[in-house]
Amino acid sequence: MQSRRPMRASRAALLAAATGVSFALYAQTLGLSPGMYEFTSTHDVQLPPDLAARLPPQALATMQKPHVSQHCISQADVDHVSQQIAQGQSNQPESCQITEHSVSGSQVKFTSQCGARVSHFEGSFASDSFQGTIVSTSERGQVTIKMSARRVGACSK
């Protein structure tokens, strides 16, 4: 059972990073059309050797496989997050702060800090697609997530 605990911790770390990425990518929605989007993400996980050694051999490989999912982005999502990014705010916990942010044309960049974890995001967007990279670093290692999304139609009700 002990071998599953580090894997769960790693999955939790990836989930936290993915949540940050989801916000980051929603945050760049300036001009993004509402609708159903297909997201593709890839993860590059760099763990300290002692933590990596405790993982089952297939765990890291599984974490690094591309993940494809679909999410509906409503006009309310676009409006809410566009306002947040314009004001340099996020929907992260109060213990997290956006320390830098910029929006220039179709480019969005920001840095957030949540305790010892620092995340840098850079991305670009169009009316029906976006792509971005987030690099999140903490004492447990570094996770780089590359994500892209494209509009595939209207949201089902």
N, C-alpha and C positions, 0 to 999 in steps of 0.2 A: 504493500500500500504506500510506502514512503516514496516510491518512484512516481506515483501519480500526483503527489503534492507539489513538487516543483513544476510539473506540467500544468497543473491548475493555476499556479502562480503565474506562469508564463502566459497562459491563455488570458488570465485576468489582466496582465500588463498589456497584452495585445488588444484586448477589448477596450481598455482605457484609452490606448493610443488611437484605436479606430473611432472611438467616440469623439476624440479631439479632432480627428480627420473629418468626420462627418460634419462637425460644427464648422471646421475650416472651409470645407467645400461648400456648405450652405452659405457661409459668410461671404463668399465671392459671387453671390447671385445677382449682383448689379447687372440688370439687363437680361437675366436668365428667364426664359419662358417657363411657366408652370407646366407640369405634366409628369408622366411616368418616365423615370430615368433608369437606365441600366448602368450600374456601377461595377467596375472591375478594379480590384486592388491586389497589389503584390506586396509582400512583406520581406524585408531583409533584417533578420534578427541577429544581433551580435551580443552574445551572453558571456559573462565572465566564465573562464574555463571550469571552475568548480561547479557552477550552476549547470552549464552545458553537459558536464560529465554525469550529472544525476538524472538527466532526461533520457527516456527510452530513445534508441537510435532513430526511430521513425518520427518522433515528436517534432523536432526542428524542421524536418523535411515537410511534414504536414502543415506546419505553421507558415511555411514559405511558399506553398502552392497558391496560384492565383485564386481569388474568390470573386464570384460574380453574383450580384443580387439586384433586385429592382426595388425602387422606393418612389413614392409619389411626393412631388414637391408642389405644394399648393401656392396660390398667390399670397395667402397669409404668411407662409414660410418665407417667401421672397421678400415681402414687405418688412416683416419683423427683423430678419437677419440683416437685410440691407441697412436698416436703421442702426442695428447694433454695431456693425462694422464701421459705419460712418462715424459713430461716436466712440469707437475704440473699446467697445464692451463685448462681453461674451456671455454664454449661458453656462459657463463652467462654475464650479463651486466658488464661494467667496474667497477661499484660500488661494485661488488662482488669479493671476493678473496678466493682462496683456501689457507687455513692457514696450513693445514697438509695433507699429502697424502702418502700412501705406497702401493706397489704392491709386494706381496710375494707369488710365486707360483700361485695358483688359487684364492687367496684372495686379495681383493681390499678394502682399507679404505681411506676415506678422510673427511675433515671438510671444509665447506665453510661458509663464512660470507657475508651476503648482508644487509648492514645497521644493524638494530637491530635483524635480523633473522639469527640464527646459525643453520646449518644443518650438521648432522653427518651421514655418509653412511658407511655401511659394507656389503660386498657381496662376492659371490664366483661364479665361472663360469667354464663351460666345453665347449667343441667344439660345442655343440648343445643345450645348456640350460644355464640359470643363475638364481640366486636368490639374493635378497638383501633387506636390511631394511634401511630406512632413517628416522631419527627423526629430525624434524624441530621445533625449538622453537622461539617464538617471544612474544611481549607484548600481543598479542591477544590469546595466548594459545600454545598448542603443538599438532602437527600432527605426527603420526607414520604411515608410509606406508610400508607395506610388499609387495614385488613384486617378481613374478617368471615368467620366460618365457621359452618356449621350441620351438625348430625349428619344424615346421609342414610341410615344403616343400620349393619348390623354389618360388621366387617372380613371380607374374604374370606381364606380360609386357603390 
